[in-house]
Structure formats: C-alpha cells, structure tokens
Amino acid sequence: MKLQLYVPDGRYQPWIDGFAEALPEAQCLTWEDSRNEQVDYAVVWRPPLEMLRGRTDLKAVFNLGAGVDGILSLRDTDPDALPAGVPIVRLDDAGMAAQMIDYVTHAVLRYFRRLDEYALAQQAGTWRFLKPHRRADFTVGVMGVGTLGAQIAQALAGFGFPVRGWSRTARDIEGVQGFAGEAGQAPFLDGLRVLVNVLPLTPETENILDAGLLGKLAKGAYLVNVARGPHLVEQDLLAAVQSGQVAGATLDVFRTEPLPAGHPFWAEPRITITPHIAALTLREDSVAQIAAKIRALGAGQPIAGVVDLQRGY
C-alpha cells in the first residue's frame, strides 16, 4: 500500500513518521517524490491542481482538516480537477472540536461579562461599572451545526445561555433550538446577541455574513467567525461596528491570510484578531483517524466523513 502526502509548508517528516507508526503496512511518500508512481491514497492539505487532475490510481483522497474548500475550489480552475469517482474524505474531529469549543466559549463569555469593554476602559485609564448582561437575554446562535458546530452549541447551552442552531437541513440537538433552510434563517437571526459562524464554505455560503444578515441581529450584537474568511463581507462588518449595530467581533479567519498589515481590521479596537488558530489540526489524532479509515476501506466497511461534492461538505 502506498500513500502520497502533500502539505504546503513542506514539513513532511513528522507526518511520514506518524504514518509509519500508525499504518506500518503502508509506504508514505511525498507528492514531489512520487509524481509518476501509482499510489493508493492521497493525504493532502490544499493540494496543487496537478496533483489530483486526471488521476486513475487513487482509491480515496483524505483531507487534513474538516473544511474541504481547499480541494473543492480546484474545480473553479478546472471542472475536471478532481479524480472521477474518487471519494474525498474530511477529518471528522481529530481533536479540533475541543479546541473550537474553548475558543468560542471564551469569546462568548468575554462578551457576556463585558470584559472586552473593561479592557478598552483599562486602556483609557477609566475606572467604571458596566451593568451586567442578563443570561436569559443573551441568546447565542450557531450557524452550521455539523460535527463541530453541534458540539459548540451544546457546550454553550451548558453555560445556561439560550442557544439556537441553524443548518441547511433540520438537526435535532439536545438543549438547542433548531432552525433550518432559507425559511428558518430570519427567525434564527432575530434577536441574537451573539452569532457564531461554523458553516462550511460553499458557493451558497460565501459572503453570507453581509450587511443584510448583520442587520437582523439584535442591536449591539457580537460576531464570532471561526469558519472561513470568505463568509464575511469585511466592509459590511466594519460599517456595522462603526454604526453600533455590531458591538464587537472575534475573527480567526480572513479572506487574505496572513491579514495584511494595512488592513482596517487592525485599527478597529472592537475587532479581535487571531491568526487562524481556533482549531489546529492535531497530527497524532489526524494520522490515527486516517489510518483507521484506510483499514476500514480495505475491509470493505463504510467510513464517516465522505464529502458530498454537490453540497460541498
């Protein structure tokens, strides 16, 4: 069995060593070293177009993350970019959910306790009391309640917040009020104090966080985006923050990464910026999950995480 590996940063050896331990029956090769060889599986993160186009040898392509837009976007360049009939498999979790829960709950609690405002007061040298928010009124909405989003929503509900979840199709999540589809979006957004975006990036969800959507939130709401930068219309968020419609935002993802030095987000104190670290891919967990799925496929068993190419997730 042969695995072909591609990671943009070129740090292959830790991955090769991991697969050697978790899947010793397989030979793991870099794409650069095995371009002309027949292999069984590709393990990739944001692969180049020429790696997958026209391939007939692959049994599956494993994506080193939950979001597969880095693979599916290749079709924008070439409709035949992906090997025909070959399943694309995303990571189900691999340690990302716990990290994402930490990040999102920290952001929500920071806004709930008004710690962002106290931090600004400290910078101004001002000692002042702010009236606390009422927990029962501090409704949080999670857009995208799939594998990661559902766990985030349940974690927030565990803090006693009223929590809503919105997805393309209806989901039943304990402790979370569910909304689905286009008809469910407006009532989902109505009165939200915090909107958390965990949606997959598809043509339908690109630019979804625009002025129209932000205007449906409660006045002085907050935004937490841990999904993808292209979900957000950046100028619309800036305008909403400056008008007071949005009181603050925590952003971990951006259209251009790293965020350019002159970007106006840097100068807006009510926007918190982190460098795409909300949920890092944990190598050991990822390798173990992929190795288990490869063995399952070899045994003719079904696996989780196979991407619906029409939906994009």
Buried (B, 14 or more C-beta within 10 A) or exposed (E): BBBBBBBEEEEBEEBBEBBEEBBEEBBBBBBEEBEEEEBBBBBBBBBEEEBBBEBEBBBBBBBBBBBBBBBBBBBEEEEEBBBEEBBBBBBBBBBBBEBBBEBBBBBBEBBBEBEBBBEEBEEEEEEEEEEEEEEEEBBBBBBBBBBBBBBBBBBBBEBEBBBBBBBBEEBEBEBBBBBBEEEBBEEBBBBBBBBBBBBBBBEEBBEBBBBEBBBBBBEEBBBBBBBBBBBBBBEBBBBBBEEEBBBBBBBBBBBEEEBEEEBEBEEBEBBBBEEBEBBEBBBEBBBBBBBEBBBEBEEEEEBEBEBEBEEBB
